[in-house]
Amino acid sequence: MTNKIFITGRPGIGKTTCLIKIADILRNEGIDLAGFITTEVRERGRRIGFKLIDIDRSTSSWLAKVGVKSKYRIGKYAVLVEEFEEFLSDTVIPKVENAKVIMVDEIGPMEMLSKKFRDFITYIIPSPKPLVATLHIRARRNFLIDRLMRSIKYELYTLTYENRDRIPLIVSARLKESI
C-alpha cells in the first residue's frame, strides 16, 4: 500500500470538490491537514481567475486573474507567482511539519511556474508524509512531475461522473490506513 494518492480527470469533473470532501472526512476524524485548494472565481457568470484557499479555509490568495499585469501568463490569465509563493511561505509550508496529511490542489501548469512550488512538491512527493494531490490532465508531461512520480509508489485515480462520489470515501479510507 502507498500513502501517495493522485487524482486526475478532465477539467470540470470535480477534482477540487473531491479533495474538499476528502479533507472534510479526514478533519472530522481529527486528522491534522496542511495544503490548499484552488477554486475558480466568477463574476457575472464568467470565470475571471483562480484563488488559492488554505485547506483550513482560513486564508486565501489569488493564483491567476484576468485583467492584471504579470510576466507569467497562461491563456487569458496572468499568473500571480509572487502572491502564490507568499501564500505557500506564510500559510502552507509552516503547517506541513505538524500535519498528518498533505493536500495539494492542483499540480498543474500555473502552479509549476513557481520555483517555490516546484521545490515544495520536490520535497513532499518523496517525503514519508501521506499526500493526496490533484493532477492537471497534462501534468505528467512535465519533466519534473514525471521524474518525481516515477521515483515513488502511488495510486492514481481518474475521476469520472460514475466514480466521483465513491473516490472521496476510497481515498480517505486509504489515507487513514496509512497514518
C-alpha positions in Angstrom: 0.0 0.0 0.0 1.1 3.5 -0.7 0.4 6.8 1.1 0.7 8.9 -2.1 -2.5 9.4 -4.0 -3.1 11.4 -7.1 -6.5 12.4 -8.6 -6.8 13.4 -12.2 -9.6 13.9 -14.7 -10.8 16.3 -17.3 -11.5 20.0 -16.4 -14.8 20.5 -14.6 -15.2 16.8 -13.5 -14.9 17.7 -9.8 -11.3 17.2 -8.7 -11.4 20.1 -6.3 -14.8 19.0 -4.9 -13.3 15.5 -4.4 -10.3 16.9 -2.5 -12.6 19.1 -0.3 -14.7 16.0 0.5 -11.6 14.1 1.4 -10.4 16.9 3.6 -13.8 17.1 5.4 -13.8 13.4 6.1 -10.2 13.5 7.5 -10.8 16.6 9.5 -14.0 15.0 11.1 -11.7 12.2 12.2 -9.4 14.7 13.9 -6.6 14.4 11.4 -4.4 17.5 11.0 -4.1 18.7 7.4 -1.8 21.1 5.5 -2.2 22.3 2.0 -4.5 24.2 -0.3 -7.4 24.0 -2.8 -7.7 26.1 -5.9 -11.1 27.5 -6.8 -12.3 29.3 -9.8 -13.7 32.8 -9.3 -16.6 34.0 -11.4 -18.1 37.4 -12.0 -21.5 37.7 -13.8 -21.1 34.1 -14.9 -17.6 34.5 -16.4 -14.5 33.0 -14.9 -12.1 35.7 -14.0 -9.4 33.8 -12.2 -8.4 31.3 -9.6 -8.0 31.7 -5.9 -5.9 29.6 -3.5 -7.6 28.7 -0.2 -5.8 27.2 2.8 -7.1 23.7 3.5 -8.4 25.1 6.8 -10.3 27.7 4.8 -8.6 30.5 6.9 -6.5 32.2 4.3 -6.8 32.9 0.5 -4.8 34.5 -2.2 -5.0 34.9 -6.0 -3.2 32.4 -8.2 -4.3 33.8 -11.5 -6.6 36.5 -12.8 -7.7 38.3 -16.0 -7.1 42.0 -16.4 -3.9 42.3 -14.2 -0.3 42.5 -15.2 2.2 39.7 -14.7 5.2 38.5 -16.6 3.7 35.0 -16.3 0.7 34.1 -18.5 -1.3 31.0 -19.3 -4.0 31.7 -21.8 -6.0 34.8 -20.8 -4.8 34.6 -17.2 -2.0 36.5 -15.6 -0.4 34.1 -13.1 0.5 35.8 -9.9 3.6 33.8 -9.0 4.8 36.2 -6.3 1.4 36.1 -4.5 1.4 32.3 -4.8 4.9 32.0 -3.3 4.0 34.3 -0.4 0.9 32.2 0.2 3.0 29.0 0.3 5.6 30.5 2.5 3.2 32.1 5.0 0.3 29.8 5.1 1.0 26.3 3.7 4.7 25.4 4.4 4.7 26.2 8.1 1.8 23.7 8.7 3.4 20.8 6.8 5.6 19.6 9.7 2.7 19.1 12.1 0.2 17.8 9.6 -0.6 14.1 9.3 -1.7 14.5 5.6 -0.7 17.0 2.9 -3.3 18.1 0.3 -2.5 19.9 -2.9 -5.0 21.1 -5.5 -3.5 21.2 -8.0 -0.3 20.2 -9.6 -0.6 22.0 -13.0 0.9 24.4 -15.4 0.1 27.6 -13.4 1.5 26.3 -10.2 4.6 24.9 -11.9 5.6 28.5 -12.9 6.6 29.0 -9.3 10.1 27.8 -8.2 8.9 27.7 -4.6 6.1 25.3 -5.6 8.4 23.2 -7.6 10.7 23.0 -4.5 7.7 22.2 -2.3 6.5 19.3 -4.4 10.1 18.0 -4.8 10.1 17.8 -1.0 6.6 16.5 -0.3 6.2 13.9 -3.1 9.0 11.7 -2.0 8.6 12.5 1.8 7.2 9.9 4.1 4.1 12.1 4.8 0.8 10.9 3.3 -0.1 13.1 0.3 -3.3 13.5 -1.8 -3.0 15.8 -4.8 -4.9 16.6 -7.9 -3.1 16.5 -11.1 -3.8 18.6 -14.2 -4.8 16.3 -17.0 -1.5 17.0 -18.8 0.7 17.3 -15.7 2.6 14.0 -16.4 4.0 15.7 -19.5 6.1 17.9 -17.2 9.6 16.5 -16.8 9.9 17.3 -13.0 6.5 15.8 -12.2 7.1 12.7 -14.3 10.5 12.2 -12.7 9.1 12.6 -9.2 6.2 10.2 -9.8 8.5 7.6 -11.3 10.6 7.7 -8.1 7.7 6.7 -5.8 4.9 4.2 -5.4 1.5 5.8 -5.8 -2.2 5.3 -6.6 -3.7 7.3 -9.4 -7.5 7.8 -9.7 -9.1 9.2 -12.8 -12.3 11.0 -11.8 -15.4 10.3 -13.9 -19.1 11.1 -13.5 -19.6 7.5 -12.5 -17.0 7.3 -9.7 -16.6 10.8 -8.4 -18.9 10.2 -5.4 -17.1 7.0 -4.4 -13.5 8.3 -4.8 -13.5 10.6 -1.7 -14.6 7.6 0.5 -12.0 5.3 -1.0 -9.1 7.8 -0.8 -9.9 9.0 2.8 -10.0 5.3 3.9 -6.6 4.6 2.2 -5.1 7.7 3.9 -6.5 6.8 7.3 -4.9 3.3 6.9 -1.5 4.8 6.1 -1.4 7.1 9.2 
